[in-house]
Amino acid sequence: MGKECKIPLKVYLMTSNKGKLKEISSILKDYGITVKVKRGKKVEIQSSNLKSIVREALKNLSDQTSTPLIIEDSGLFVKSLRGFPGPYSAYTFNTIGIRGLLKLMEGEEDRRSEFRSVAGIYDPNLGLRIFEGVVEGEISEKPKGEKGFGFDPIFIPSTGNGLTFAEMDLELKNQLSHRGRSIKKLARWLLTHSPSP
């Protein structure tokens, strides 16, 4: 992409999650974008809608940035649990963890689930845009794999040949994941909308 790239060479990502930073940086590097961490506290509204959470967080930060700012939020939506933990995935992981979620699913035959990612960007010149990525799959009976973070050891994407996200290397996970899908959409949009550097 190199010289043909019409996007900013640097964007800021607001996150304290090192795993998320690693994944997003790896994806955007393929588009010629360097990711820097934006320090600060984002306002996170309580909502069952990931798009609303990301949109409001970016709106609250829009007057504090003169450079493109990305916020990404994701959730694991388990069908038999009526979409739980959904946007409360980080809280659920930090409180009951993988074992707790598996306990909630004991004896459950319907293990269908999906991971959703919403990536939003605010650019002072381009405004605010939201992109979504979804990957369908199922919850494994037990944790498998050491890579990734969060609920990766129990999520088997339908296109992953039976592997959990935690069993995949970063390149494969980024090809298949919800986050890979939303961030790639965001990058492609920037390619066509940003002025030449």
N, C-alpha and C positions, 0 to 999 in steps of 0.2 A: 504494500500500500504506500509506504514511504512518501515520495514527493506528491503523489496524487491525493494524499490525505487532506481533506478540507476541514478537519475538526480541530478543536483546541488540543494542544499537545499535553495539557495537564488538566485534570479534574480533581475535585476534592470529594472524598467519601466520608460521610459521617458514620462512624461505627467504632465500637470498642471490641468487636468480635474479630480475633486474629484469623480464624478460619475463613470468615466471610471476606476479609480484606485480601487474603491470599487468592481465593477463587476469583474475585472480581478483578484484581490486578492482573492475574494470568489471562483472563478473557480479554480485557481491554488492551493489553499489551499487543495482542494480535491485530489490533486496529491502530496501533501507533500512539496509544494514549498512556500517559504516566498517571498513576493514581497516588495522591497524597491524602493522608488522614487529616480530617478537619476535627479539631478538638472543640469540645463544647458539649452542651446538653441540649438534646432535642426534646421538644414538647411532644409527648405521645398521648393522643386522645384515646379514651376507652371506646373501642368500636369493634364490631364483629366483621368489619370490612377493611381488608388490607389496603385497598386503594385510598379510602378515606384517611387512614392512619398516615400513609406516606404523603398524601396531598397536604394535609394540615401541618405536618412536620415541616415540609418544605416552605409552605406559606409563612410559617412563623420564623423561618430563618432567612427568607428572601432579602430582607433589608440588611442582613449582616454579611452578605457576600458580594464580591465583585467578580468572582470567577465561578465557573460551572460547579454546582454542588449536587452530589448524588446521595440519595437515601434509598436503601433497599430493605424491605421487610418480607418475611416469608412465614409460612405456616404449614403444618401437617394436618390435613383434614381427613379424619377416619370416618368412613361412611357408617359403620355400625355404632359409632359413638356420636352420631348426628353432627359430624363435622368437628368435633372436639379432637385435639386442642386448638386447632385453627390459629387465629391471631394471638392466642395465649400460649403458643408452643414454647417460647423461651422460658416463660414463667413456669410452665408445666415441667419442662426439662429440669429446671433449677430446683423444683420442689419435690416432685415424685420420681423424676428421671425415667429412664428407659424401662427399668424393672416395674415401676408403678404403672406405666402405660400398658405394658404387657399384662400386668395383673388385671387391669380393667377389661382386657380382651380375653381373659381365660374362658375357654369353652366356646368362643365365638368363631363360627365357621366363615362368616363374611368378613374377610380381612382387607377388602378393597379400601384404597385410600388414595389421596393425591397430595403432592407437595405443590404449593403455589408460591410464586415470588412476584412481588410488585417492586419494580425499580422506577424511581422518579428522579428527574433531573430538573434543577432550576438553573437557568442561564439568564443573566441580566439582559442579554440581547434577544434571546429566543423565547423567554417565558418558561412556563412549567409544563412538563410532559410526563405522562405515566405510561409504563409498559408492563405487561403481565406475561409470565411464563408459567405453564402448568405441566406437570408430568404425572401420569397415572401409574399406579402400582398397587402393591399390597404390603401389609405388615407381616414380617417373618415371625415364626414361633419363638425364636430366641435371637439375641444379638450375634451378628457375624461381621468380622472385619475390624481393623484398628485405625483406618484412615477416616478423614472427614471430621465432622463434629455434630453435636446435637443428636437428632434421631436417625442419622445416617446408618448406624449399625442394624436398624430394624426395617428400613424401607427398601423394598425390592422394586425398582422401576420396571414397567411392563416390557420395555425394550432393552433390558440389561442382562439378558441371558441367565437369569436367576441369581445374579449377584446383588448384594446390597450396595448402597452408595459407599459404605465404609470399606468394601472390598475392592473398590475401583481406584485406579490411579487418578490423579487430578485431571489429566487430559481427557480421559474417558468420562469422568463424572461431569466435567464442563460441557461435553458434547451432548449428554443426555439430560442434564438436570434442569429443573425449574429456573434456577438462578442463571444458568447458562443461557436459557431461552430469553429471559427478560433483559438481561444485560446486552446480549447480542442485538436485540431489537433496538435498544437504546443507542448502541454504538452505530448501527446502520442509519438510524434517524439522524444522528449527529453528522454522519458522513455527507448527507444530502442537504443539511440545513445550516451548518456552520460556515462562516466566511473563511476564506483562505488565510492562513497565518501570515 
